Amino acid sequence: MQKRLFIFIPLLVLMLVFTGCNKAVEPAPVVDDGDEEPAYKIGIMTGTVSQNEEEYRSAEKMKEKYGDMIITTTFPDNFNTEQETTISNMVAMAMDEKVKVIIMNQGVLGAAAAIDRVREIRPDMLFILAHAAEDPDVISSKADIILTTDTIKRGTSIIEQAHKMGAKKFVHYSFARHLSYESIVKRLAIFKETAENLGIEFIESDAPDPTSDAGTSGTQQFIMEDIPRKVEQYGKDTAFFGTNCAMMEPMIKQSVAYGAIFPVQCCPSPYHALPGALGIKIPDDKKGDVKWLLSEIDNTLKGTQADGRVATWPVPVSMLSTEVGVEYGIQYCEGKTDGKLDVEKIKALFEEISGVSISLNKWVSTITDQPLDNYLMLHLDYYTFGTQKE
């Protein structure tokens, strides 16, 4: 009897367990605890917050969206003289065998060398560069895809936009390093030609390089002090443009304060320097809401001396480039692209994510006089802030 009891008790326990499991209850929600290793990873390299916060935040946004599938790193502020740091940071990402795609925004000096170094250990890597600085013929032979604004078309459109806003003079701020870039030199030539055709006086002005000893603060202080001098010298119908992101906030701030014209940023976006220059705070529930921000800037400038004299593109191009790069990288890793370069897929992603129509053109090589198939340049219509938005 005792022996039978010992057998019965375990059986009873098992029956209770299985009976409990068969009760009609709602299944527990699936929780991603972050421990599951993704099938592949995408690396994103950007500048630091001090160089271009927009690009840095775009990487954070993708990390927040996709978790451990995204790994991020930065290149140094003094990337011009610290190229080995850029290279080592990129190689560190590539050492993870699950990283199949590396996105670099911006593709600063040192990008070509970094790609070469990674290819030595990871020849399979897909490289997507946004706003590449190095010679187009060189960098297009290194990276698989280059995404940038249409430098050639902007050479015409920026001057035309300034002209529509009433500009009689156009001041172009840059420095020696940027004036060694083929794309900037070519755009500068188009600027001058277009300005002459429209009867606008074109003025070149040297500014401190933010990667020099003066640093970002030195560049910004110069712009803060120089624009009032230029407005006094040339009048309020003067448009200002600069080739460096660090210049944008003080340039917008002083253009608005002194009644000058600001046709667009070097990297067009409602988020690029405009909120900071205009004192607009973006609440947490409005982050990423481009329509809200455009409306806020409109309301801030409407009825002021800057009404109709400040413009940008209606989407954040730098952030958009990172996001398109990541989404394209996912499609590539999942076998949903036509090889490494699928231009139709890239254009579709740009339009799907931005919600606006874009034009996509290819850079023409100065060596072969033929289009570089993987050097893709996008252009959008301008958005001018002011009373026309009712």
C-alpha positions as CSV (number, residue, x, y, z in Angstrom):
1,M,0.0,0.0,0.0
2,Q,2.8,2.4,0.9
3,K,4.6,1.6,-2.3
4,R,1.4,2.4,-4.3
5,L,1.1,5.7,-2.5
6,F,4.6,6.8,-3.5
7,I,3.7,6.1,-7.1
8,F,0.3,7.8,-7.0
9,I,1.5,11.1,-5.6
10,P,4.0,12.0,-8.4
11,L,1.4,11.0,-11.0
12,L,-1.1,13.3,-9.3
13,V,1.4,16.2,-9.4
14,L,2.0,15.7,-13.1
15,M,-1.7,15.6,-13.8
16,L,-2.2,18.9,-12.0
17,V,0.7,20.5,-13.9
18,F,-0.6,19.5,-17.3
19,T,-4.2,20.3,-16.4
20,G,-3.0,23.8,-15.4
21,C,-1.2,24.2,-18.7
22,N,-4.3,23.4,-20.7
23,K,-6.4,26.2,-19.1
24,A,-7.7,28.8,-21.6
25,V,-5.5,31.8,-20.8
26,E,-4.2,34.7,-22.9
27,P,-0.6,34.0,-24.2
28,A,2.1,36.1,-22.6
29,P,3.4,38.9,-24.8
30,V,6.7,38.3,-26.5
31,V,9.3,40.5,-24.9
32,D,12.5,41.4,-26.7
33,D,15.0,41.4,-23.9
34,G,17.8,42.3,-26.2
35,D,19.7,39.1,-25.5
36,E,18.9,37.5,-28.9
37,E,21.7,38.0,-31.3
38,P,20.6,39.5,-34.6
39,A,21.3,37.6,-37.8
40,Y,23.3,40.6,-39.2
41,K,24.3,44.0,-38.1
42,I,24.8,47.4,-39.7
43,G,27.5,49.8,-38.5
44,I,27.0,53.6,-38.6
45,M,29.8,56.1,-38.3
46,T,29.0,59.8,-37.9
47,G,30.7,63.0,-36.6
48,T,30.3,64.0,-33.0
49,V,27.6,66.3,-31.7
50,S,29.9,69.3,-31.9
51,Q,30.5,68.8,-35.7
52,N,26.9,67.9,-36.8
53,E,24.3,66.9,-34.2
54,E,21.8,66.0,-36.9
55,E,23.9,63.2,-38.3
56,Y,24.8,61.9,-34.8
57,R,21.2,61.9,-33.7
58,S,20.2,60.1,-36.9
59,A,22.5,57.2,-35.9
60,E,20.9,57.2,-32.4
61,K,17.5,57.1,-33.9
62,M,18.3,54.0,-35.9
63,K,19.9,52.4,-32.9
64,E,16.7,53.1,-30.9
65,K,14.6,51.6,-33.7
66,Y,16.6,48.4,-34.4
67,G,18.5,47.8,-31.2
68,D,21.5,45.5,-31.2
69,M,21.3,45.2,-35.0
70,I,22.8,48.7,-35.2
71,I,26.3,49.5,-33.9
72,T,27.6,53.1,-33.9
73,T,30.8,55.0,-33.7
74,T,32.2,58.4,-34.6
75,F,35.1,60.0,-36.4
76,P,37.1,62.6,-34.5
77,D,36.4,66.3,-34.8
78,N,39.9,66.9,-36.2
79,F,39.4,64.2,-38.8
80,N,41.7,66.0,-41.2
81,T,44.7,65.3,-39.0
82,E,43.5,62.2,-37.2
83,Q,42.7,59.9,-40.1
84,E,44.2,56.9,-38.3
85,T,41.5,57.3,-35.6
86,T,38.8,57.3,-38.3
87,I,40.4,54.2,-39.8
88,S,40.8,52.3,-36.5
89,N,37.2,53.1,-35.5
90,M,35.8,51.7,-38.8
91,V,38.0,48.6,-38.6
92,A,36.7,48.0,-35.1
93,M,33.2,47.8,-36.4
94,A,34.2,45.5,-39.2
95,M,35.9,43.1,-36.8
96,D,32.4,41.9,-35.8
97,E,31.7,39.3,-38.5
98,K,27.9,40.0,-38.3
99,V,28.4,43.5,-39.6
100,K,27.5,43.3,-43.3
101,V,27.0,47.0,-44.0
102,I,28.8,50.2,-42.9
103,I,27.3,53.6,-43.4
104,M,29.4,56.7,-43.0
105,N,27.7,60.1,-42.7
106,Q,29.6,62.3,-43.6
107,G,32.2,60.6,-45.8
108,V,35.0,62.9,-44.5
109,L,38.7,62.9,-45.5
110,G,40.1,59.5,-44.6
111,A,37.0,57.5,-45.8
112,A,38.8,56.0,-48.8
113,A,41.7,54.9,-46.7
114,A,39.4,53.4,-44.0
115,I,37.5,51.5,-46.7
116,D,40.7,50.1,-48.1
117,R,41.8,48.9,-44.7
118,V,38.4,47.2,-44.0
119,R,38.4,45.6,-47.4
120,E,41.7,43.8,-46.5
121,I,39.8,41.8,-43.8
122,R,36.2,42.1,-45.0
123,P,36.1,42.3,-48.9
124,D,32.3,41.5,-48.7
125,M,31.3,44.6,-46.8
126,L,28.7,47.0,-48.3
127,F,29.8,50.6,-47.9
128,I,27.3,53.4,-48.1
129,L,28.7,57.0,-47.8
130,A,26.7,60.1,-47.3
131,H,28.1,63.5,-48.4
132,A,31.5,62.2,-49.4
133,A,34.3,64.8,-49.4
134,E,37.0,63.1,-51.3
135,D,37.5,63.1,-55.1
136,P,34.4,61.6,-56.7
137,D,36.4,59.4,-59.1
138,V,38.4,58.1,-56.2
139,I,35.7,57.5,-53.6
140,S,33.3,56.0,-56.1
141,S,35.9,53.3,-56.8
142,K,36.1,52.6,-53.0
143,A,32.5,52.8,-51.7
144,D,29.6,50.8,-53.1
145,I,27.1,53.7,-52.9
146,I,27.5,57.4,-52.4
147,L,24.5,59.5,-51.4
148,T,24.8,63.3,-51.5
149,T,22.9,66.5,-52.4
150,D,23.1,67.4,-56.1
151,T,26.1,69.7,-56.0
152,I,25.8,70.6,-59.6
153,K,22.1,71.4,-59.6
154,R,22.5,73.3,-56.3
155,G,25.1,75.5,-57.9
156,T,22.3,76.9,-60.0
157,S,19.3,76.5,-57.7
158,I,20.9,78.2,-54.6
159,I,21.7,81.4,-56.5
160,E,18.2,81.3,-58.1
161,Q,16.6,80.8,-54.7
162,A,18.5,83.8,-53.3
163,H,17.5,85.9,-56.4
164,K,13.8,85.0,-55.8
165,M,14.2,86.2,-52.2
166,G,15.6,89.6,-53.4
167,A,19.3,89.1,-53.2
168,K,21.5,91.6,-55.0
169,K,24.7,90.3,-53.5
170,F,25.8,86.8,-52.5
171,V,28.5,86.1,-49.9
172,H,30.2,82.6,-50.0
173,Y,32.1,81.6,-46.9
174,S,34.7,78.8,-47.1
175,F,38.3,77.9,-46.3
176,A,41.3,76.3,-48.1
177,R,40.5,72.7,-47.2
178,H,37.0,72.8,-48.6
179,L,38.2,74.7,-51.7
180,S,40.4,71.7,-52.5
181,Y,37.3,69.4,-52.9
182,E,36.4,69.0,-56.5
183,S,32.6,69.1,-55.8
184,I,32.8,72.4,-54.0
185,V,35.1,73.9,-56.6
186,K,32.8,72.9,-59.4
187,R,29.7,74.2,-57.5
188,L,31.6,77.5,-56.8
189,A,32.2,78.0,-60.6
190,I,28.5,77.4,-61.3
191,F,27.6,79.8,-58.4
192,K,29.7,82.6,-60.0
193,E,28.3,81.9,-63.5
194,T,24.7,81.9,-62.3
195,A,25.1,85.0,-60.2
196,E,26.6,86.9,-63.1
197,N,23.6,85.8,-65.4
198,L,21.2,87.0,-62.7
199,G,23.0,90.3,-62.1
200,I,24.0,89.3,-58.5
201,E,27.4,90.4,-57.2
202,F,29.3,87.4,-55.9
203,I,31.7,87.8,-53.0
204,E,34.1,85.1,-51.7
205,S,35.0,85.4,-48.0
206,D,37.6,83.3,-46.1
207,A,36.6,81.8,-42.7
208,P,38.5,79.8,-40.2
209,D,38.5,76.0,-40.7
210,P,36.8,74.4,-37.7
211,T,39.4,71.5,-37.8
212,S,42.2,74.1,-37.4
213,D,43.5,75.4,-34.1
214,A,40.6,77.9,-34.0
215,G,38.2,75.0,-33.7
216,T,34.5,75.1,-34.1
217,S,34.1,77.9,-31.7
218,G,36.5,80.1,-33.6
219,T,34.6,79.5,-36.9
220,Q,31.3,80.4,-35.2
221,Q,32.7,83.5,-33.5
222,F,34.0,84.7,-36.9
223,I,30.6,84.3,-38.6
224,M,28.8,86.0,-35.7
225,E,31.1,89.0,-36.0
226,D,31.5,89.1,-39.8
227,I,27.9,89.0,-41.0
228,P,27.0,92.4,-39.3
229,R,30.0,93.9,-41.0
230,K,29.0,92.5,-44.4
231,V,25.4,93.7,-44.0
232,E,26.7,97.2,-43.1
233,Q,29.0,97.1,-46.1
234,Y,26.7,95.5,-48.7
235,G,23.2,96.1,-47.4
236,K,20.3,93.9,-46.3
237,D,19.7,92.4,-49.7
238,T,22.8,90.2,-49.3
239,A,22.5,86.4,-49.2
240,F,24.8,84.4,-47.1
241,F,26.0,80.8,-47.7
242,G,28.7,78.7,-46.1
243,T,30.3,75.3,-46.9
244,N,30.6,74.1,-43.3
245,C,27.9,72.9,-40.9
246,A,29.5,74.7,-37.9
247,M,28.8,78.0,-39.7
248,M,25.1,77.5,-40.0
249,E,23.6,78.4,-36.6
250,P,25.5,81.8,-36.3
251,M,24.9,82.5,-40.0
252,I,21.1,82.0,-39.6
253,K,21.0,83.9,-36.3
254,Q,22.8,86.9,-37.7
255,S,21.0,86.9,-41.1
256,V,17.7,87.0,-39.2
257,A,18.9,89.6,-36.7
258,Y,20.3,92.0,-39.4
259,G,17.6,91.4,-42.0
260,A,19.8,89.7,-44.6
261,I,18.9,86.6,-46.7
262,F,19.6,83.0,-45.9
263,P,18.7,80.8,-48.9
264,V,19.7,77.4,-47.5
265,Q,22.1,75.5,-45.4
266,C,25.2,73.6,-46.7
267,C,23.2,70.4,-45.7
268,P,19.5,71.3,-46.2
269,S,17.1,70.4,-43.4
270,P,14.6,72.1,-41.2
271,Y,16.5,70.6,-38.2
272,H,19.9,71.8,-39.3
273,A,20.8,74.9,-37.1
274,L,17.3,76.5,-37.6
275,P,15.8,75.6,-34.2
276,G,19.0,76.6,-32.4
277,A,19.3,79.9,-34.2
278,L,15.7,80.8,-33.7
279,G,15.3,79.6,-30.1
280,I,12.8,76.9,-31.0
281,K,12.6,74.0,-28.4
282,I,11.3,70.7,-29.8
283,P,9.2,68.8,-27.2
284,D,9.7,65.1,-27.0
285,D,6.3,64.4,-28.6
286,K,7.2,66.5,-31.6
287,K,10.7,65.1,-32.3
288,G,10.8,63.8,-35.9
289,D,7.6,65.7,-36.7
290,V,8.9,67.7,-39.7
291,K,5.5,69.4,-40.5
292,W,5.3,70.7,-36.9
293,L,8.8,72.2,-37.1
294,L,8.2,73.8,-40.5
295,S,5.1,75.4,-39.0
296,E,7.0,76.6,-35.9
297,I,9.7,78.2,-38.0
298,D,7.0,79.8,-40.2
299,N,5.3,81.3,-37.2
300,T,8.6,82.5,-35.7
301,L,9.6,84.4,-38.8
302,K,6.2,85.5,-40.1
303,G,5.8,89.3,-39.8
304,T,9.5,89.9,-39.0
305,Q,12.2,91.4,-41.2
306,A,13.2,87.8,-42.0
307,D,9.8,86.9,-43.4
308,G,10.3,85.3,-46.8
309,R,14.1,85.6,-46.5
310,V,15.0,82.3,-44.9
311,A,14.6,78.9,-46.7
312,T,15.6,75.3,-46.6
313,W,14.5,71.9,-48.0
314,P,11.3,70.4,-46.5
315,V,13.1,67.3,-45.3
316,P,16.2,66.7,-43.2
317,V,18.6,65.4,-45.9
318,S,21.4,64.3,-43.6
319,M,19.1,62.3,-41.3
320,L,17.3,61.0,-44.3
321,S,20.5,59.7,-45.8
322,T,21.3,57.7,-42.7
323,E,17.8,56.3,-42.5
324,V,17.8,55.4,-46.2
325,G,21.2,53.8,-45.8
326,V,20.0,51.6,-42.9
327,E,16.7,50.6,-44.6
328,Y,18.6,49.8,-47.9
329,G,21.2,47.8,-45.9
330,I,18.4,45.7,-44.3
331,Q,16.9,45.0,-47.7
332,Y,20.4,44.1,-49.1
333,C,21.1,41.7,-46.2
334,E,17.7,40.1,-46.7
335,G,18.3,39.6,-50.4
336,K,15.7,42.1,-51.5
337,T,17.9,44.4,-53.7
338,D,19.3,43.8,-57.1
339,G,22.9,43.3,-55.9
340,K,24.9,45.9,-54.0
341,L,23.7,48.9,-56.2
342,D,20.0,49.1,-56.8
343,V,19.3,52.7,-57.8
344,E,15.5,52.2,-58.2
345,K,15.3,50.8,-54.7
346,I,17.3,53.7,-53.3
347,K,15.1,56.3,-55.0
348,A,11.9,54.5,-53.8
349,L,13.2,54.5,-50.2
350,F,14.1,58.2,-50.3
351,E,10.6,59.0,-51.5
352,E,8.8,56.6,-49.2
353,I,10.6,57.8,-46.1
354,S,10.6,61.5,-46.9
355,G,7.1,61.6,-48.3
356,V,8.2,64.0,-51.1
357,S,9.3,63.6,-54.7
358,I,13.0,63.8,-55.3
359,S,15.2,63.9,-58.4
360,L,18.2,61.6,-58.4
361,N,21.2,62.3,-60.7
362,K,24.7,60.9,-61.1
363,W,28.0,62.7,-60.9
364,V,29.8,62.9,-64.2
365,S,33.5,61.9,-64.0
366,T,36.0,64.6,-64.9
367,I,38.3,61.8,-66.1
368,T,36.1,59.7,-68.3
369,D,33.3,62.3,-68.9
370,Q,30.9,59.4,-68.1
371,P,28.3,59.2,-65.2
372,L,29.5,57.5,-62.0
373,D,26.7,55.0,-61.5
374,N,27.1,54.7,-57.7
375,Y,27.5,58.4,-57.1
376,L,23.9,59.5,-56.5
377,M,22.9,63.1,-56.0
378,L,19.5,64.2,-54.8
379,H,17.7,67.5,-55.1
380,L,14.4,68.8,-53.7
381,D,12.4,72.0,-54.1
382,Y,13.0,74.8,-51.6
383,Y,10.7,75.7,-48.7
384,T,10.7,79.5,-48.0
385,F,9.4,80.5,-44.5
386,G,7.0,83.3,-44.1
387,T,3.6,84.8,-45.0
388,Q,2.9,82.6,-48.0
389,K,2.1,79.8,-45.5
390,E,-1.5,80.5,-44.4
